[in-house]
Amino acid sequence: MRTSVDLAPGDSSVQRSAETVILRVLSANLGVALESRRLAVADGVRVDVDGVCESSVPPVLVEVWAHQGRPRPAQKAKVMTDALKLVWIERCLFPAGARKILALADKDAADYFLRRTWMSSALRDLGIEVIVVPLPSDLRSQITAAQTRQFR
C-alpha cells in the first residue's frame, strides 16, 4: 500500500479500502452475502449501492461511510443522500420491503444520526438502521490521516 506521502490530497483510496472491510464485517455479522452492485432501478436508471443481498428475506441494502470523527454539515447531507437512495431502491425494487442499513465506522461519526436530531428521527421513521462497525486502530489511523490530508 502506498504511504500517505505518496497520495494526492484528494485521494480516497484509504476510505474505499476501509469500506470494503466494513462491508465484509457487516456481512459476517448479519449472516448474509453483501456485495457492491449497480442496480437497474427505474426507467433505465442505474444506481450503485455499497452492499446488497437480494436473496435474503427481507433483502438487505447497505450504504457505507468510513469517516472518523464528527461529521461536518456537508457530510451529514451526504449520509442523508445515501439514506434517500436506500429508500428509493426499496420502493422501486422491493415493494414488500427491504432492510436498509447505514454502516458507519466510527461512533463519533454515527452519534449525530443516533441521538435526538431531525435526521435521526427521519432515519428511524423511514426504517433505516444506523450500525457502527468498528475498525482496527491501524485502519482508523490511516483514515484519520487521509481526512487530514483531504481537508479543504
MOBELSUL-V956059 format. One record per residue. N is the residue number from 1. RES is the residue in three letters. SS is DSSP state (H for helix, E for strand, - for the rest). PSI is psi in whole degrees, -180 to 180 (999 if undefined). NEAR is the number of other C-alpha atoms within 8 Angstrom. Layout:
BEGIN
n	res	ss	psi	near
N	RES	SS	PSI	NEAR
N	RES	SS	PSI	NEAR
END
This chain:
BEGIN
n	res	ss	psi	near
1	MET	-	142	2
2	ARG	-	153	6
3	THR	-	165	6
4	SER	H	-24	7
5	VAL	H	-33	5
6	ASP	H	-12	6
7	LEU	-	144	8
8	ALA	-	152	5
9	PRO	-	-38	6
10	GLY	-	4	6
11	ASP	-	130	9
12	SER	-	23	7
13	SER	H	-33	6
14	VAL	H	-45	10
15	GLN	H	-41	10
16	ARG	H	-39	9
17	SER	H	-42	8
18	ALA	H	-37	12
19	GLU	H	-35	11
20	THR	H	-43	8
21	VAL	H	-46	8
22	ILE	H	-46	16
23	LEU	H	-39	14
24	ARG	H	-44	9
25	VAL	H	-45	9
26	LEU	H	-42	10
27	SER	H	-47	11
28	ALA	H	-43	9
29	ASN	H	-36	6
30	LEU	H	-17	6
31	GLY	-	31	6
32	VAL	-	156	8
33	ALA	-	93	8
34	LEU	-	136	11
35	GLU	E	147	9
36	SER	E	133	9
37	ARG	E	159	9
38	ARG	E	121	8
39	LEU	E	140	8
40	ALA	E	114	8
41	VAL	E	-63	11
42	ALA	E	140	7
43	ASP	-	40	4
44	GLY	-	2	6
45	VAL	E	133	7
46	ARG	E	145	9
47	VAL	E	139	8
48	ASP	E	137	8
49	VAL	E	138	12
50	ASP	E	-37	12
51	GLY	E	137	14
52	VAL	E	142	14
53	CYS	E	102	12
54	GLU	-	-20	8
55	SER	-	-14	6
56	SER	-	160	8
57	VAL	-	112	7
58	PRO	-	167	9
59	PRO	E	155	13
60	VAL	E	132	15
61	LEU	E	133	14
62	VAL	E	136	13
63	GLU	E	139	13
64	VAL	E	142	12
65	TRP	E	119	10
66	ALA	-	2	13
67	HIS	-	145	13
68	GLN	-	134	11
69	GLY	-	175	8
70	ARG	-	139	9
71	PRO	-	146	10
72	ARG	-	167	6
73	PRO	H	-45	6
74	ALA	H	-32	7
75	GLN	H	-35	8
76	LYS	H	-42	9
77	ALA	H	-36	8
78	LYS	H	-44	8
79	VAL	H	-41	9
80	MET	H	-32	9
81	THR	H	-42	8
82	ASP	H	-40	10
83	ALA	H	-43	12
84	LEU	H	-38	8
85	LYS	H	-43	8
86	LEU	H	-43	12
87	VAL	H	-42	10
88	TRP	H	-44	8
89	ILE	H	-45	10
90	GLU	H	-48	11
91	ARG	H	-40	9
92	CYS	H	-39	9
93	LEU	H	-25	7
94	PHE	-	67	10
95	PRO	-	-21	7
96	ALA	-	-5	4
97	GLY	-	154	9
98	ALA	E	155	11
99	ARG	E	122	10
100	LYS	E	127	12
101	ILE	E	132	12
102	LEU	E	115	14
103	ALA	E	113	15
104	LEU	E	152	16
105	ALA	-	3	15
106	ASP	-	134	14
107	LYS	H	-40	9
108	ASP	H	-37	9
109	ALA	H	-37	13
110	ALA	H	-23	13
111	ASP	H	-44	9
112	TYR	H	-32	13
113	PHE	H	-1	10
114	LEU	H	-26	9
115	ARG	-	-175	7
116	ARG	-	87	7
117	THR	-	165	9
118	TRP	H	-34	6
119	MET	H	-43	9
120	SER	H	-38	12
121	SER	H	-43	9
122	ALA	H	-43	8
123	LEU	H	-46	12
124	ARG	H	-47	9
125	ASP	H	-30	7
126	LEU	-	1	7
127	GLY	-	30	8
128	ILE	E	123	12
129	GLU	E	143	9
130	VAL	E	117	11
131	ILE	E	129	8
132	VAL	E	126	10
133	VAL	-	99	11
134	PRO	-	145	7
135	LEU	-	158	10
136	PRO	-	150	6
137	SER	H	-35	6
138	ASP	H	-39	6
139	LEU	H	-38	9
140	ARG	H	-42	10
141	SER	H	-40	8
142	GLN	H	-41	9
143	ILE	H	-44	14
144	THR	H	-42	10
145	ALA	H	-41	9
146	ALA	H	-42	12
147	GLN	H	-39	9
148	THR	H	-43	7
149	ARG	H	-37	8
150	GLN	H	-15	9
151	PHE	-	131	5
152	ARG	-	999	2
END
